[in-house]
């Protein structure tokens, strides 16, 4: 089993920055990808960014160029640096880990409890 703990959420004004972190613990041997998802009220949970063990990344079009995902493999921690925040970024952000199988398919082994990010206009 894998446990994930997120931190770093908060309230910021539009144009501001925020950094989220997620620490993983437990059985991590099969994990090769870490990601951030978000869910706004009344909307589906969506992928924000993900990063594989090899360093390759994938971003949602809506955040590309503004957000940066990174990881500390030794500490099993993933970060999300969010710049130029917009009110549309307001959501609960969830950490996720899994194992990449092929393009368009991977496992979802665990989810964090989420951290609230609120961007005021």
C-alpha positions as CSV (number, residue, x, y, z in Angstrom):
1,X,0.0,0.0,0.0
2,X,1.0,3.6,-0.7
3,X,0.2,6.6,1.3
4,X,0.4,10.1,0.0
5,X,0.4,13.4,1.9
6,X,0.0,16.7,0.1
7,X,0.8,20.2,1.4
8,X,1.3,23.7,0.2
9,X,-2.3,24.8,-0.8
10,X,-3.7,28.1,0.2
11,X,-5.3,31.4,-0.9
12,X,-3.4,33.6,-3.4
13,X,-4.3,36.5,-5.7
14,X,-4.4,36.1,-9.5
15,X,-1.0,36.3,-10.9
16,X,0.6,34.9,-7.8
17,X,2.5,31.7,-7.2
18,X,2.2,28.6,-5.1
19,X,4.2,25.4,-4.7
20,X,2.6,22.1,-3.8
21,X,4.4,19.1,-2.5
22,X,3.4,15.4,-2.1
23,X,5.4,12.9,-0.1
24,X,4.9,9.2,-0.8
25,X,5.5,6.3,1.6
26,X,4.8,2.6,1.8
27,X,5.2,0.1,-0.9
28,X,6.8,2.1,-3.7
29,X,8.7,-0.5,-5.7
30,X,6.2,-0.7,-8.6
31,X,5.7,3.1,-8.9
32,X,7.2,4.8,-11.9
33,X,5.0,7.9,-12.4
34,X,3.7,10.6,-10.1
35,X,1.1,13.2,-11.0
36,X,-1.1,16.1,-9.9
37,X,-4.8,16.2,-10.6
38,X,-7.3,18.8,-9.7
39,X,-11.1,18.9,-9.2
40,X,-13.1,22.1,-9.2
41,X,-16.6,22.2,-7.7
42,X,-19.1,20.5,-10.0
43,X,-16.4,19.4,-12.4
44,X,-14.6,16.1,-13.2
45,X,-11.2,15.5,-11.8
46,X,-8.6,16.3,-14.4
47,X,-4.9,15.7,-15.0
48,X,-2.7,18.7,-14.3
49,X,0.8,17.3,-14.8
50,X,2.6,14.0,-14.5
51,X,6.3,13.0,-14.4
52,X,7.8,9.6,-15.0
53,X,10.9,8.1,-13.3
54,X,12.9,8.9,-16.4
55,X,12.0,12.6,-16.2
56,X,9.5,12.9,-19.0
57,X,6.6,15.1,-18.3
58,X,3.1,15.8,-19.5
59,X,1.0,18.9,-18.8
60,X,-2.6,19.9,-19.4
61,X,-2.9,22.5,-22.1
62,X,-4.5,24.9,-19.6
63,X,-1.4,25.0,-17.4
64,X,1.5,24.4,-19.8
65,X,4.0,27.2,-19.5
66,X,2.7,28.3,-16.1
67,X,3.1,25.1,-14.0
68,X,6.2,22.9,-13.5
69,X,6.2,19.4,-12.1
70,X,9.4,18.0,-10.6
71,X,10.4,15.2,-8.2
72,X,12.9,14.2,-5.7
73,X,13.3,10.4,-6.4
74,X,15.4,9.8,-3.3
75,X,12.7,11.3,-1.0
76,X,9.8,10.0,-3.1
77,X,8.4,13.5,-3.3
78,X,6.7,15.3,-6.1
79,X,6.3,19.1,-6.5
80,X,4.1,21.4,-8.5
81,X,5.3,24.9,-9.0
82,X,2.4,27.1,-10.0
83,X,3.0,30.5,-11.5
84,X,0.7,33.1,-13.0
85,X,-2.2,31.6,-11.2
86,X,-5.7,32.3,-12.5
87,X,-9.1,32.1,-10.8
88,X,-9.8,29.2,-13.1
89,X,-7.0,27.3,-11.3
90,X,-9.1,27.2,-8.1
91,X,-9.6,23.5,-7.2
92,X,-8.7,20.8,-4.8
93,X,-5.3,19.4,-6.0
94,X,-4.7,15.7,-5.6
95,X,-1.4,13.8,-5.7
96,X,-1.4,10.5,-7.6
97,X,1.1,7.7,-8.1
98,X,1.0,4.7,-10.5
99,X,2.8,2.7,-13.0
100,X,3.0,3.7,-16.6
101,X,2.2,0.8,-19.0
102,X,1.9,2.4,-22.4
103,X,0.7,5.6,-24.0
104,X,-2.8,6.3,-22.7
105,X,-2.8,3.6,-20.1
106,X,-1.4,3.4,-16.6
107,X,-2.4,2.2,-13.1
108,X,-3.6,4.5,-10.3
109,X,-2.2,3.0,-7.1
110,X,-3.0,5.7,-4.7
111,X,-4.5,9.2,-4.2
112,X,-3.7,11.8,-1.6
113,X,-6.5,13.5,0.4
114,X,-6.1,16.7,-1.5
115,X,-5.1,20.3,-0.8
116,X,-7.2,23.3,-1.6
117,X,-5.9,26.0,-3.9
118,X,-8.0,29.2,-4.2
119,X,-7.1,32.0,-6.5
120,X,-8.9,35.3,-6.1
121,X,-9.5,37.8,-8.8
